[in-house]
Amino acid sequence: MSGELASLANRIGVTEQQLSPFRAYAPDELGRLDTAVARAMTDEDVAFDKALDEALRFVPKLLRGTAQKLLFPGGRRG
C-alpha cells in the first residue's frame, strides 16, 4: 500500500481497504487529494469555531462560559 493512501485513510478514519478503488491513482494524485482533504478539514474547524463564537454572542455575556461548558463539556472539539 502506498504511504499516501495510508495517510488519507488515517486522516478520514477509514481502513485502506475501504479506499481500495483509489489504488488506481498515482501517489502524487493521492498526495494532492490528502492535502485537499486536510485543508478542507482545517477550514471546517475554523468555520465551526467562528460559528460557535457567533452563536454564543446571543447568550448573555455573564452566562456564556456556563453555556459553552454545558454545550461542549469536553471543550470546543469534544
N, C-alpha and C positions, 0 to 999 in steps of 0.2 A: 504494500500500500504506500502511496506517496505521502510524504510529510504534509503536503498542502491539504490533502483530503482528510488526514487525521486532524489537522488543525481546524479545518472547517467543521468537521463532525463534533469536535470538542467544544468549539465556540457555540454551536447551536444546540448542544445537548442531545445528540443522537449518536448511534453507532456508525462506524464506517460502512457496515453492511447496508444500512438504510440509505446511504448515499452512493451505492454501487453504480447507478446509472451515470454518475459523474466521473467514473473511471475513464470514460471515453475522451475526456478533456485533457489537454496538455497541462503540465504542472504550473506553467506561468498563468494560464487562464484560471486555474483553481486558486492560485495565489491572489489574482485580482479579485475574484469572487469573495474570497475570505476577507480581503481588505475592505471591500464594499460592504460586506455584512458587518464587520467590526465598526466601520464608520456609521452605518445605519443604527447599530445598537447604541453607540455613543450619543448620536443625535437624539435617539429616543429617550435616553436617560436625561439629557439636558432639557428636552421638551417636557418630560414628566416633572422634573424639579421646578421648572418655570410655572407649569400649570398648578402644581401644589402650592407654590407661593401665591399665585393669583387667587386660588380658591380660598386660601386661608386669610386673604385680605377681607373677606366678607364676615369673618368671625371677629367679634370684638377683641381689641388688642390684648386686654387682660386675660382672655381665655384662649388665645392662640396656642400657647405652649401646651396647655392641657388638651386642647382639641387635637393637636398634632400627635401627642402621646397616645390618645385614645384611638385615633385613626391608623397610626403606624407605630405599634408598640415596640417593634424591633428597629425603629429608625425609618428613615425615608425609603431605604432599599430593603427593608424587611429584616 
